[in-house]
C-alpha cells in the first residue's frame, strides 16, 4: 500500500517504508511536523513487511525504512532512533487491578511478572518478538500458561477484554489508541522487555537534509522507554 503526502509545487520527493504495525502509530506523530517543515517535499509512504523494506533500502529503491530490530539484513545501513517497551496488559477485572489501579500510560506502575505465574497469557506470534518470550519469562522464574498465540494484536486485545488472558504488548501499539475501559497496562521490571526501533537505508549512503530531519524527528517520539535509552 502506498500513501502520498505532499504540497503543491513539490520540488523534492522522498519515499519512506514502514511495516503495518508502525504506520498508524508513527505517522500521526511525524507527518504533520514534516509537512510544516518541508511544505514542498512530496512524501511517499510504503507499507510493507520488514524484510521487504530492508531489501528495498539495500537497493536504494526507497530513501528510508523504519523497522524494529533485529534486522534481517546485517549489511543494511541504520540509525537507532528510540526504544519502546513491552507492557503487561491485564483485564481490569483482574484482582491485581483493584489493588493497583491503572493510572494511564504516562503514569505506569512497575510490576514483577512473577506475580502472574498462575495466569494464562496470549502472545503475539511474530518473528520480531518470538525471540523475546523465553528471556522474559525465564527471568521471572516460570513458563507461561499459553491461552492463545496470534499474529494480530486486536485478537489478543479481545482476549484480554474478555478476561481470558493477560498479554505482553509493545507500547507503540497502544499509545495512540483511545483509553480502554477494560484493559490496564503496567511496566515490567525487566530489561528484556526493551525493543529498539531503527531507520534503515542503503549502506554507505549520505543522507539528504530531509532524510536527516526524518531520522532526528523520530528520535523525539514519546515513549515509555525514553528515559532508559
N, C-alpha and C positions, 0 to 999 in steps of 0.2 A: 504494500500500500504506500502511495506517495502523496504527501501533502505539500502545499505551496504556501509560503508566507512572503509577500513582497509588496513594496510600494510602487507607485507609478514611476516611470523613467528609471528602472533598475540599471545600475552600472556594473554590478558585480553579482555573480551567482555562487552560492555555496550549498553543498549537499551534506547533510548530517544523517547518519543512520542510528536507530535505536531499536532494541528489542521491544516487543509489545508491552512487557511488564514495566518498562520505564517511560513509555511515551506519555501516558496520561498523567504521570506524576511529576516528570521533569519539565515537560513543555510549558505548562502553565506558569512555571517559575521563570524560565529563561526567555521564552518567546516575546512577551511584552517588552522586556528590557532590551532585547536585541533589536526589535522594530524601532524603539525610541532612539537607540544609539546609532543604528545603521539603517536609516529610512530608505536608502537607495539600493539596498542589497536584497536580492531575491534569495530566500532561504528555502531549500527543498528538504523535506523530512522523509526519509525512507524507513519504513517499519519492516524489519526482517529478523530472522534468527541470528543469534550472536556469531555463530561460526561463519555464516554467510557474510555478515557485516565485516568481520575481521579479514576475510578473503578480499572483499571489495576495497578495504582500506589498504591492504598489502599491494594491490594492483593500482592504487591511486585512482580508483574509479569513483570514490567518494572522498570528500575532504576529511571528514572525521566520523568516528562512530563512538557511541557511549555504551560501555559494557560493564558487567560485573566481572571481577576476577574470580578464578584464574582464567587466563586467556587460552584459547585453543592453539593459536599460532605464536610461539615464543618469540619469533623474529619481528613481530609487528611492533612499530614504534608506539609508545604510550606514555601518558602522564596520569598519575593517580590524582583524582580531584577531591574525593571525600570518602568518608566511611559511614556506613549505616550499621544498624544492629538488628539481629533477630530478637523480637519481643515475644514474651509469653502471652498468648491470647487465652482468656478464661471466660466462660459463661458467667454473667453477673449473678446467676442463681447459685453459683458455687459458694459453699460456706466461707471460703477464704476471702471472697469479695465483701462479705458482710463485716468481717473483722478488719479488712484493709480496703476501704472504699477507693474506687478508682477516681483519680483527680484530673485526668486528661493527659494527653501526650506530652505536654510541656511540664508536667509535674509527676513524673513516673516514680513509683516506689520500686526499689530493688529487692529481688527475692532470690532465695536459694531454690533451685529447681528440684532438689532432693525432697522438698516438702510435698511434691506432687507425684511421688513414685507409685502411688496406688491409682492414679488417674489414667484414663486412656488418652492417647494422642493421635491426631490426624497430621500427617506430614506431607509437605509439598514434595512432589516427585519431579525432580529436575536435575540435570547434570551439574548445574551450577551450585546446587546446595546439597546434593546427596552425600558429598564427602564430609559435610559438617555435622551430621547427626551423631555419628559414633563418638567423636571427641567431646561433644556437649554432654551427652548422657553418661559417658564413661566418667567424666569429671564429677558429675552429680552422683555417681555411685549406683546406677541402676540401668537396666534395659527397659525401654518404654513399652507399655502395652499399646499396640497399634490398633486403632479403630479403623482408620482408612488411610490410604495414600492416594493423592490426586495431583494432577499437573495443573489444576485450576484453583486459584486462591478463593474464588467465590464459592466453590463447592465446600472447601474446608471451612470457610466462614459460616456457611449454613449449618454445618455440624456443630460448630461452637454455639451458635444462636439457639439451636435446639437443645443444648445442654448435653450433647452426646460425647463430646471430647474437648480437649484442650489442643493448642497448636503453637508452633513457633513460626512467626511470620516476620518478614522484613518490614521495618518501619516505613520504608518508601511506599509500600502497597497500601498503607492505611493513613499516611499523613494528610493526604488531600481528600480523604473520604469524609462525609459528614459524620458527626458523632453517632455511634450506635448505642441504643439504649440496652442492648443485650450482651455486648462484649466489652470486657475490661482488659487493659494491657498493662504489663509490668516489665521492668527491666530485669534481666537475668544477671546474676553475679558470676560472670564467666567471660574471659577474653575470647573464647572460641565462638562467640556469637557475632563477632565482627565480620562485616562484609565490605570489601573495597570496590569502589567504582572508578574506572579509568576512562580516559578518552584515548582512542587508538587511531593511528594514522600510518601512512606509508613510512617505512623505516628510512631514516636519513633526511626526511622531509623538513624543510624550513617553513614553519607555519606563517601564514599571512597575518596581517593585523587583525582581520575579522576572525580568523581561526583562533588566534591567541586570546582574543576577547571572549570567545565562546568557552574556552578552557577555563579562563580565570573566573568567568561568571558562575560556572558550575561549582567552583571551589567555595562559593558563598551560599550554596544550597543549605537551607536549615535542616539539620538532622540531630538526632539524639546523641549520636556518637561524636559530634563535633568537638567536644572537649577532650576526647581521647585520641585524636589524630596526632 
